[in-house]
Amino acid sequence: MTDLDPPARPPATTRFAPSPNGGLHLGHAWSAIMAQDLAHAAGGRFLLRIEDIDGTRSRPELADVFRRDLEWLGLEWDEVAPQSTRTARYDAAAEQLRALGLLYPCRCSRAEIAAAATRSGPDGLVYPGTCRRAQIDPQREEVAWRIDMARALQLTGPLRWTDALAGDQQARPEAAGDVILVRKDRDTPASYHLAATLDDADDGVTLVTRGMDLFEASHIHRLLQTLLQLPVPIWHHHPLLIDSDGRKLAKRRNAPTLADRREAGEDGRALAEDLRTGRLPAGLSLGSAVESDPCR
Ligand code: GLU
């Protein structure tokens, strides 16, 4: 296996990939505007992908609200297939990794992991490896599938990736441990890591733009790209919009949505221009608050 470096294509195709489990807020607007402007400046394409893989949390009606929000901001995009239509692809990739001997079934509950874990990583508690060598029949029990990170790294050797802002990176997916790639919950077949990595490759994304809160995830995605023989993009992890408490804007903390602003009669194009030129609404600034992201 070889480390595909430098990236196979020029950095021209970007995407905005919201999860329809809550309304978009200013942080999303900032991310979408940046992704569009970077693509268009390079003469490339800006894609919208609805990440509706989470069957229990996704609210299908929100996809249309998102489209209206982006239109209101004056953005132009090409929409690609939502994640819910791509499950056969995720299953096939998981099968490929199983065939390489890199996935193992795990029956542990969250509570069991919390009791046994000894450290935290960028993806939450690092899995203590309880099921790594256990005899488990996946036909008879509900299991998640985890990647055997040490084995995977033996196969790929050291990998590097490039962030347009932070520069050259040595991939260190081992910091996250044996993350889940196929979830136990049948309503959500693939994990964020597996789905997003495959989708970006299939959609021809060459510049993965997203917030710095997902920087650590890219170490894992870089590994999956080599294991699954996918092209390697460049990443652009942008600073986050943070509130006066130093926390990133979040749906779960009731940040006002773009739809609320739109319905209140605010001018979306003017707002987009303000964000582009750094005129941020009162109380907000750009920063690097690092918290785990709800989409994982
Ligand atoms: N769907 C994720 C979210 O809404 C974004 C994932 C990504 O940009 O890679 O937070």
Residues whose N, C-alpha, C, O or C-beta is under 5 A from the ligand:
A	BS01	LIG	A17 P18 S19 E51 A196 T209 R210 C295
